[in-house]
Structure formats: C-alpha cells, structure tokens
Amino acid sequence: MPLFEKSGQSPAELEARLRLHRLPEIGPKRFHTLIDAFGSASAALSAPASAWRSLRLPAACADARRSAEVRDGASVALAWLERSGQHLLMWDDPDYPALLAEIPDPPPMLFIAGDRSLLDRPQLGMVGSRRASRPGLDTAAAFARSLAGAGFVITSGLALGIDGAAHQGALDVKGGTIGVLGTGIEKLYPQRHRQLAAKMVANGGAVISELPLDAAPHASNFPRRNRIISGLSLGVLVVEASVASGSLITARLAAEQGREVYAIPGSIHHPGARGCHQLIREGAVLVETIDHILEALQGWKNVGPADVTAAQPQAALHPLLALLHAAPQTGEALAHNSGWPLPKVLAALTELELDSSVACEAGRWFARAR
C-alpha cells in the first residue's frame, strides 16, 4: 500500500507535517497552533515569516523551516515509513488511541515500530526505579506476567530496572508490551536495551516515540514521555521508587489525567519503597496482589482475571511459585493461601531458594525472574 494511503494524507502534506514536526522549539501545542492558524502543514510552511511572528512563535522556528537539515530529516522519515512494520500515527487519524487523545497535550505524531494495533488495547503502565533491588525486579516481572496473562498490554519506558523487568515479564507469557521512548526510535536509549526492544518488536510488541527518529537523549524529553505512558494506560502501577524518582512524575500525571494509580509497598527501611509509600499516603491504591488491580478493572472490555498459573512458563508451575508470581507473600500467608502446613511451606521455599527460583527480603518471599 502506498505510504500516502497508509497515512490518510497526500504525499505533500505528509512531508510538510514531518518537516513541521522537526522544527526547533515546536512541541505539541505550537504544532497545533500552526495547523489551526494556517489550515495545514503545507500552508504553514509556505506562509510568510510575518505570519509566524504574529503567532508569537520563536524566530528559530520560522528560520529553520526551509533548511536542508529539516528537509533531509523529513525525507529520511518517509523512507523509514516505507519499511514493513514501521508506522506513523497522527492526532487526526481515526485509530489514534482514544485515551491518549484525552490528555491536555497529546502527541501530534507517534512513530511506531511493531504492532500499532496494541495502542488500542487496554493497557497498564508499569514504572519504577532504574536502580531497583533484586526483589523489586522480580516483583515487577511477576506482576507483568500476571497482568499480561490477564489480557492487559504492559506499557513502560524501556528504561533500566523496573521498566525492563516489566517488558520482559510480559514477553515471558507471550503478552503484549509497548515501550515508550524519550528519544527517537533510531537513537534508542539506553543502548543496553536495544536487544530487548528488538525482541519486543519481533514478538508482537511495539516501541513508540513522539520525537523525530534521530532525536538524541535529552533530559527534558524523559519526563515528557511519561505523560504518554500514563495517557495510554487505564492505570499506572509503581513497583519501587525513591521520593525523587521520575516514576512519581508518571504517577502524578496519571492522577491528573484521571487514571488510577497503584503502588506496591515495601520495607520502611528500604529507600526504594519510600516513593510508593508517599503515593499511598496521597491516595494511590495499595497493591499486594494482582487482584487489587483486576477487581478495579475487570469490567473493561475483553479483559478479566486469568488463571495465573496457566499464564506462567513451565518453570513456574510449582504451587508456591504460582502464588508468588501473583504477588510477594510471607511464609505464613503462603501457608494460608496454599492450604499447606507452615513447615511444609518453609521446606519447599528452601528448595526453591536453592534453585534460585525465589528470594526472601524483609520477611517476604518473591518469585525471581528467570
């Protein structure tokens, strides 16, 4: 299918939008200001500089619109979009995600590598510390496996730590997962997750960005991408975060957007739990098991509780592991939930710990990501 038919725009207008999108100091609001003022990107690019000045736009915007760098960048993007599995979703496309369209500043463009239909499916955002503890990583993977097994797409930021564990957890059960970048797709950051991103795309997931393909890492772009994670999602689960974590920005954006915020508590002695505890004090839902999320969202179309054990890989079929993949628990809680006597539970946990299948921290047992 020709690219202009895929995009719903004429070739000239598609190129003009890509050029407009590359201009310096043009964010979503200024992009829409130009389209609203001139009626199209093509008309905006050909308008006199005086007309741009009347909109109080930075001079750098008008000066750069006819530069070779902007034209060449648009040409590279057009060539990128010609390849299979690579898409551009624009704010006025009929299949632009409805939830994302509701936020105050939805991205005018989203570059997508992978399955674009995932953006229309019910999603749960999962975020947390880049320097997460081992139990935190295992908890993130366990919750992602269970939520993906229950039919949710797991959406996160492809960062190190909790984000990566959440994406991998969804992949473990062949679930859908979306990585939202704070760079251009061709400048993926962190580089250590390039293989994970490729695996996501190859296995039915997607990697997306609102930024031009070659946009390099810049500190200001990462907080902005967080609004996309929360904007796409029905709710956001914070697994482990300090009080200064960017994950709290995502959680607060989610609350402002009318999304539910969930937080997993931890030890009062662990700095990585303090951000979650602060969110809970501010009204986030305290989450100890997947049921605390599913109960609130079970009415969502095509999504409902799933058999957690069936959603796990073969290595997770041990009865206690099935329970721990749903959420971390104490030995006493495992005895109660499994119906086993406590000595039998403790003996089994010892065997699982020797096998590196579980770990214990602050009195709670965690299923480890394998």
C-alpha positions as CSV (number, residue, x, y, z in Angstrom):
1,M,0.0,0.0,0.0
2,P,1.4,3.5,-0.9
3,L,2.5,5.5,2.1
4,F,0.1,8.3,1.5
5,E,-2.8,5.8,1.6
6,K,-1.5,4.3,4.8
7,S,-1.3,7.7,6.4
8,G,-4.5,9.2,5.0
9,Q,-2.6,12.3,3.9
10,S,-1.4,13.5,0.5
11,P,2.3,13.0,-0.1
12,A,2.9,16.7,0.1
13,E,1.0,17.2,3.3
14,L,2.7,14.2,4.9
15,E,6.1,15.5,4.1
16,A,5.1,19.0,5.3
17,R,3.9,17.6,8.6
18,L,7.2,15.7,9.1
19,R,9.1,18.9,8.4
20,L,7.0,20.9,10.8
21,H,7.5,18.3,13.4
22,R,11.3,18.6,13.1
23,L,11.4,22.4,13.7
24,P,13.3,23.5,16.8
25,E,11.2,24.5,19.8
26,I,8.0,23.0,18.3
27,G,6.1,21.0,20.8
28,P,2.5,19.6,20.6
29,K,0.8,23.0,21.4
30,R,2.8,25.0,18.9
31,F,2.4,22.3,16.3
32,H,-1.4,22.5,16.7
33,T,-1.3,26.3,16.8
34,L,0.3,26.3,13.3
35,I,-2.1,23.8,11.9
36,D,-5.1,25.7,13.3
37,A,-3.8,29.0,12.1
38,F,-3.0,28.0,8.5
39,G,-5.3,25.0,8.0
40,S,-2.5,22.6,7.0
41,A,1.2,21.9,7.5
42,S,1.8,22.7,3.8
43,A,0.2,26.1,4.2
44,A,2.1,26.8,7.4
45,L,5.5,26.1,5.7
46,S,4.7,28.4,2.8
47,A,3.3,31.3,5.0
48,P,5.4,34.5,5.3
49,A,7.6,34.9,8.3
50,S,5.5,37.8,9.4
51,A,2.5,35.5,9.8
52,W,4.6,33.2,12.0
53,R,5.7,36.2,14.1
54,S,2.1,37.2,14.7
55,L,1.6,33.8,16.4
56,R,4.5,34.7,18.8
57,L,6.5,31.7,17.8
58,P,10.3,31.6,18.4
59,A,12.2,33.1,15.5
60,A,14.2,29.8,15.2
61,C,11.0,28.0,14.1
62,A,10.4,30.2,11.1
63,D,14.1,30.4,10.2
64,A,14.6,26.6,10.1
65,R,11.6,25.6,8.1
66,R,13.3,25.7,4.7
67,S,16.7,24.4,5.9
68,A,18.3,21.4,4.3
69,E,18.5,19.7,7.6
70,V,14.7,19.8,8.1
71,R,14.0,18.7,4.5
72,D,16.5,15.9,4.7
73,G,15.2,14.7,8.0
74,A,11.7,14.5,6.6
75,S,12.9,12.5,3.6
76,V,14.7,10.0,5.9
77,A,11.4,9.6,7.9
78,L,9.5,9.0,4.7
79,A,12.0,6.3,3.7
80,W,11.7,4.7,7.2
81,L,8.0,4.6,7.0
82,E,8.2,2.6,3.7
83,R,9.6,-0.4,5.5
84,S,7.3,-3.2,6.9
85,G,6.2,-2.9,10.5
86,Q,7.1,0.9,10.8
87,H,4.3,3.3,11.1
88,L,3.3,6.9,11.8
89,L,0.1,7.6,13.8
90,M,-1.1,11.2,13.7
91,W,-3.5,13.0,16.0
92,D,-6.3,13.2,13.4
93,D,-6.1,9.5,12.3
94,P,-9.3,7.7,13.1
95,D,-7.4,5.0,15.1
96,Y,-5.4,7.4,17.2
97,P,-5.7,6.0,20.8
98,A,-8.8,7.4,22.4
99,L,-7.4,7.6,25.9
100,L,-4.3,9.4,24.7
101,A,-6.4,11.9,22.8
102,E,-8.0,12.9,26.1
103,I,-4.8,14.3,27.7
104,P,-4.1,18.1,27.6
105,D,-1.2,17.8,25.2
106,P,-1.5,14.6,23.1
107,P,1.5,14.0,20.7
108,P,0.6,15.2,17.2
109,M,2.7,12.3,15.8
110,L,3.7,8.9,17.1
111,F,6.4,6.8,15.3
112,I,5.8,3.1,15.9
113,A,8.0,0.1,15.3
114,G,6.0,-3.1,15.7
115,D,2.3,-3.8,16.1
116,R,0.4,-0.5,16.0
117,S,-2.9,-2.2,17.0
118,L,-1.6,-2.7,20.5
119,L,-2.1,1.0,21.2
120,D,-5.9,0.4,21.0
121,R,-5.9,-2.4,23.5
122,P,-6.4,-2.0,27.3
123,Q,-3.0,-1.1,28.8
124,L,-1.5,-0.9,32.3
125,G,1.5,1.3,32.8
126,M,4.3,-0.1,35.0
127,V,7.1,2.1,36.2
128,G,9.8,2.2,38.9
129,S,13.4,2.7,39.8
130,R,16.2,2.3,37.4
131,R,18.3,1.0,40.3
132,A,15.8,-1.4,41.6
133,S,16.5,-4.1,44.1
134,R,16.5,-7.8,43.1
135,P,13.2,-8.4,44.8
136,G,11.8,-5.3,43.1
137,L,12.8,-6.6,39.7
138,D,11.3,-10.0,40.5
139,T,8.1,-8.4,41.7
140,A,7.8,-6.3,38.5
141,A,8.3,-9.3,36.3
142,A,5.8,-11.3,38.3
143,F,3.1,-8.7,38.2
144,A,3.8,-8.1,34.4
145,R,3.4,-11.8,33.7
146,S,0.1,-12.0,35.6
147,L,-1.3,-8.7,34.1
148,A,-0.3,-9.7,30.6
149,G,-1.7,-13.1,31.1
150,A,-5.0,-11.4,32.2
151,G,-5.1,-9.6,28.8
152,F,-3.5,-6.2,29.5
153,V,-0.8,-4.7,27.4
154,I,2.1,-3.7,29.6
155,T,3.3,-0.2,28.8
156,S,6.5,1.2,30.2
157,G,9.5,3.3,29.3
158,L,12.2,0.7,28.3
159,A,14.5,2.1,31.0
160,L,16.8,0.0,33.0
161,G,15.5,-1.5,36.2
162,I,11.7,-1.9,36.7
163,D,10.8,-0.9,33.2
164,G,12.9,-3.6,31.6
165,A,11.7,-6.2,34.1
166,A,8.1,-5.3,33.2
167,H,8.6,-5.6,29.5
168,Q,10.4,-8.9,29.9
169,G,7.7,-10.3,32.2
170,A,5.1,-9.6,29.5
171,L,7.2,-11.3,26.9
172,D,7.7,-14.3,29.2
173,V,4.0,-15.2,28.7
174,K,3.8,-14.0,25.1
175,G,1.8,-10.9,26.2
176,G,1.7,-7.5,24.5
177,T,4.1,-4.8,25.7
178,I,4.8,-1.3,24.5
179,G,8.0,0.7,25.1
180,V,7.6,4.5,25.1
181,L,10.9,6.2,24.3
182,G,12.3,9.6,25.4
183,T,14.5,9.6,22.3
184,G,13.9,8.9,18.6
185,I,13.4,5.3,17.6
186,E,16.6,5.3,15.7
187,K,18.5,6.7,18.7
188,L,17.2,4.2,21.3
189,Y,18.3,4.8,24.8
190,P,19.6,3.1,26.9
191,Q,21.7,1.1,24.3
192,R,21.7,-1.8,26.7
193,H,18.1,-2.4,25.9
194,R,18.4,-2.4,22.2
195,Q,18.2,-6.2,22.2
196,L,15.1,-6.1,24.4
197,A,13.4,-3.6,22.1
198,A,14.2,-5.7,19.1
199,K,12.7,-8.7,20.9
200,M,9.6,-6.8,21.8
201,V,9.0,-5.8,18.1
202,A,9.8,-9.3,16.9
203,N,7.3,-10.9,19.3
204,G,4.2,-8.8,18.6
205,G,5.1,-5.8,20.8
206,A,5.9,-2.2,19.9
207,V,8.3,0.6,20.5
208,I,7.0,4.1,20.1
209,S,8.2,7.7,20.3
210,E,6.7,11.2,19.6
211,L,10.1,12.5,18.8
212,P,11.8,12.7,15.4
213,L,13.6,9.4,14.5
214,D,17.1,10.8,15.2
215,A,16.3,12.7,18.4
216,A,19.2,12.1,20.8
217,P,18.8,11.6,24.6
218,H,17.9,14.9,26.3
219,A,17.0,15.2,30.0
220,S,13.8,17.2,29.3
221,N,12.3,14.6,27.0
222,F,12.1,11.8,29.5
223,P,9.6,13.5,31.9
224,R,7.5,14.4,28.8
225,R,7.4,10.8,27.6
226,N,5.9,9.8,30.9
227,R,2.6,11.6,30.0
228,I,2.3,9.2,27.1
229,I,2.8,6.1,29.3
230,S,0.1,7.3,31.6
231,G,-2.1,8.7,28.8
232,L,-2.2,5.4,27.0
233,S,-3.0,3.4,30.2
234,L,-6.1,2.7,32.3
235,G,-3.9,2.9,35.3
236,V,-0.2,3.1,36.4
237,L,1.4,0.6,38.8
238,V,4.5,1.9,40.6
239,V,6.6,-1.1,41.8
240,E,9.6,0.5,43.5
241,A,10.7,4.2,43.6
242,S,12.5,6.7,45.7
243,V,10.8,10.0,46.6
244,A,12.9,11.7,43.8
245,S,12.1,9.1,41.2
246,G,10.7,10.0,37.8
247,S,8.2,7.3,38.4
248,L,6.4,9.7,40.8
249,I,6.1,12.1,37.9
250,T,4.4,9.4,35.9
251,A,2.1,8.6,38.8
252,R,1.1,12.2,39.3
253,L,0.5,12.7,35.6
254,A,-1.7,9.6,35.7
255,A,-3.7,11.1,38.6
256,E,-4.1,14.4,36.7
257,Q,-5.3,12.5,33.6
258,G,-8.0,10.7,35.7
259,R,-6.2,7.4,35.6
260,E,-5.9,5.1,38.6
261,V,-2.6,5.0,40.5
262,Y,-1.4,1.7,42.1
263,A,1.6,1.3,44.4
264,I,3.3,-1.7,45.9
265,P,4.5,-1.1,49.5
266,G,7.9,-2.3,50.8
267,S,10.1,-2.3,53.9
268,I,10.2,1.0,55.8
269,H,14.0,0.5,55.8
270,H,14.3,0.4,52.0
271,P,14.8,3.8,50.3
272,G,13.2,2.4,47.1
273,A,9.9,1.9,48.9
274,R,9.6,5.5,50.1
275,G,8.2,6.8,46.9
276,C,5.5,4.1,46.8
277,H,4.6,4.9,50.4
278,Q,4.3,8.6,49.6
279,L,2.0,7.8,46.8
280,I,-0.2,5.6,49.0
281,R,-0.4,8.4,51.6
282,E,-1.5,10.7,48.7
283,G,-4.3,8.3,47.7
284,A,-2.8,5.6,45.5
285,V,-4.3,2.1,45.8
286,L,-2.1,-0.1,47.9
287,V,-1.4,-3.3,45.9
288,E,-0.3,-6.6,47.4
289,T,-1.8,-8.9,44.8
290,I,-2.9,-8.7,41.2
291,D,-6.5,-9.0,42.4
292,H,-6.3,-5.5,43.8
293,I,-5.8,-4.2,40.2
294,L,-8.1,-6.7,38.4
295,E,-11.0,-6.0,40.7
296,A,-11.0,-2.3,39.7
297,L,-10.6,-3.0,36.0
298,Q,-12.4,-6.3,35.5
299,G,-15.3,-4.6,33.7
300,W,-13.0,-3.3,31.0
301,K,-13.9,-4.8,27.6
302,N,-12.1,-8.1,26.7
303,V,-10.1,-8.0,29.9
304,G,-10.7,-10.1,33.0
305,P,-8.9,-12.2,35.6
306,A,-7.0,-15.1,34.1
307,D,-5.6,-18.3,35.5
308,V,-2.2,-17.0,36.7
309,T,-0.7,-20.5,36.8
310,A,-1.7,-21.2,33.2
311,A,-0.1,-17.9,32.2
312,Q,3.3,-18.8,33.6
313,P,6.1,-20.6,31.8
314,Q,6.6,-24.2,32.8
315,A,9.3,-23.4,35.4
316,A,6.6,-21.5,37.4
317,L,4.1,-24.4,37.8
318,H,5.2,-25.2,41.4
319,P,2.1,-24.3,43.6
320,L,4.0,-21.8,45.7
321,L,5.6,-20.2,42.7
322,A,2.2,-19.7,41.2
323,L,1.1,-17.8,44.3
324,L,4.3,-15.8,44.4
325,H,4.0,-14.8,40.7
326,A,0.8,-13.1,41.7
327,A,2.5,-11.2,44.5
328,P,5.2,-11.4,47.1
329,Q,4.0,-13.1,50.4
330,T,5.2,-14.1,53.8
331,G,5.6,-17.8,54.7
332,E,2.5,-17.6,56.9
333,A,0.5,-16.1,54.0
334,L,1.7,-18.8,51.7
335,A,0.6,-21.4,54.2
336,H,-2.8,-19.9,54.5
337,N,-3.3,-19.4,50.7
338,S,-1.9,-22.8,49.7
339,G,-3.5,-24.8,52.5
340,W,-0.2,-26.4,53.3
341,P,1.2,-26.6,56.9
342,L,3.8,-24.0,57.6
343,P,6.7,-26.5,58.0
344,K,5.9,-27.9,54.5
345,V,5.9,-24.4,53.0
346,L,9.2,-23.5,54.6
347,A,10.8,-26.7,53.4
348,A,9.6,-26.1,49.9
349,L,10.7,-22.5,49.9
350,T,14.2,-23.6,51.0
351,E,14.4,-25.9,47.9
352,L,13.1,-23.2,45.6
353,E,15.6,-20.7,47.1
354,L,18.5,-23.1,46.4
355,D,17.2,-23.4,42.9
356,S,17.3,-19.6,42.6
357,S,13.5,-19.6,41.9
358,V,12.6,-17.5,44.9
359,A,14.3,-14.9,47.2
360,C,13.4,-13.5,50.6
361,E,13.7,-9.9,51.8
362,A,12.3,-8.3,54.9
363,G,10.3,-11.4,55.7
364,R,8.5,-11.6,52.3
365,W,9.2,-14.2,49.6
366,F,9.5,-13.1,45.9
367,A,9.4,-15.2,42.7
368,R,12.6,-14.5,40.8
369,A,12.6,-13.6,37.1
370,R,14.1,-16.5,35.2
